[in-house]
Amino acid sequence: MPVYVIGVSGATCSGKTQMCRKLMASGKYQCRLVSMDDHYWLYNSDKHIRLPEFDNYANYETLASVNWEAFCKAAERAKAELEACGPPEEAKLLLLEGILVLNEASADRLCHGRVFIRLDDRDEFLRRRRERVYEDDPVPDGYDTAVTWPMYAEHCAALAGRTDVTFLNGTESLETLYAQLCGLLDRLLGGDRRCLTSVPV
């Protein structure tokens, strides 16, 4: 069975990473995960867009904040590893996870299926952000209200008209989201091509 590449995107703190890790730990599929979070440019990189109103803090919500060339190379390596391991008939999944993986053309093109977890309740979005602690790179006060939320809304709007993306409700429990993702993957691997935009070869 070929490797199916699934883009898992959506709002920050919506459960993307937890859901992917739960899927990998389940043993249900032969899986690899490539996370966008591992491919941000280093904080002192001149690739970042700086925000003078936040003491030149890097804007991590933009496409420019990520080394997409490295991300896509990591995805290709992971795909090759999956192709080389396990019996040929075994279901194999490569998960590409991150808030922007469906908004960046080179990453999006790698995907056969796409999931986006929405979190459109602004208060809930900001509450979850407040509860997340970034010890190595603390988020400035006001950043989430002024930058993270409006940029999420912008990225979400850019995908809203796409029929090749399955949208999930991020206010649902992790268990519900996980069950919905597994249902989608089971249909996909069972041959339901409506879950795909392209078929692996």
Beta strands, then each sheet from edge to edge (+ up, - down):
strand 1: 3-10
strand 2: 30-35
strand 3: 50-51
strand 4: 57-58
strand 5: 92-97
strand 6: 113-118
strand 7: 166-169
sheet 1: 2+ 5+ 1+ 6+ 7+
sheet 2: 3+ 4-
end
